[in-house]
Amino acid sequence: MENFESSITEILEVDSVELNDELDSFDAWDSLAVLSIIALCDSEYKVELSRDEIENSETVNGLKELIKSKM
């Protein structure tokens, strides 16, 4: 998961993210961002996530830990 933060940075259209950042605090956090994360997880990590799982993870770190738990 070495490129996780850079991938999330691209999806959220920001210069950087911190692990404790709340996902819904980003201007680009919308249904397209969620779909992009679903696609990223499927292609890069071979993990299937639901929209609810992503939204319930709340923070960048919560999302990262969710992905790790399913790998």
HELIX and SHEET records of a PDB file:
HELIX    1   1 PHE A    4  ILE A   11  1                                   8    
HELIX    2   2 LEU A   23  SER A   25  5                                   3    
HELIX    3   3 SER A   31  TYR A   45  1                                  15    
HELIX    4   4 ARG A   51  ASN A   56  1                                   6    
HELIX    5   5 VAL A   60  LYS A   70  1                                  11    
END                                                                             
